[in-house]
């Protein structure tokens, strides 16, 4: 089940490119790209690091649509 995210929107608002965000969270540019496209679900640790960069709760960065929720 793909995990939806607001990563591209939040990253653009902060003026970060994928490489810069990856460096901040210890991931590659390719990993950030895959997460943004919904082709890769980050680990809990990585999701928390990403949310921390934006100063947001993880639920504001990553989410399931209502039909995908339990």
N, C-alpha and C positions, 0 to 999 in steps of 0.2 A: 504494500500500500504506500503510495507516494506521500511524502510529508510536504505540505505546502509551506511556502515561506515568503517573507517580505525582504529577503536579503538584498536583492538588487536595488530595491527602492531605498532601503536604509543606507546601503553602501554609497549610493549616488548622493544622498542628502548629506552625508559626512565628507564627500569629496574624495573617497577612497577608490582605488582601482582594485581588481581582484588580487593582484600580487601584493599590494600593501595590506589588504585585509588578511590574506594568507599569512604574511609575515607576523602580523599582530597576534594571530591565534595558533601559530605553529602548524599551518597547513600549506599545501602547494596552491598555486594559482589554479591548476587543473581541478583540484578538489573543490575549491570555492565555486568554480564554473559549474561543475557537476551538481553541487548542492543547489545553486540558483536555478538550474534547469529542472530540478526534481528527479535527476537520474541517480542520485546518491543521497542516502539518509545519513546524516552525521551521527557520530557517537554522542552519548549524553554529555560527555566531557567537552567535546568540540562544540556542541550546540550551546552549552553554558558559556564557554569562552567567547563565542560569537555574540551571544546576547549581551555579555559583559562589555564588549567593545562599544556597543550602542547604548549601554546603560538602561537596558530594558529587561523585563522578565522574559524568560525563554518562550513563554506562550504568546508574546507579542511579536516574536520573530518567526517561530515555527508553529504550525497549526494543522489540524485536520478539518476538512469541510464537515458540515453537520451530518451529511449522509455517511461519512466515513467514521464518525465517532461511535463509540460503543454506547 
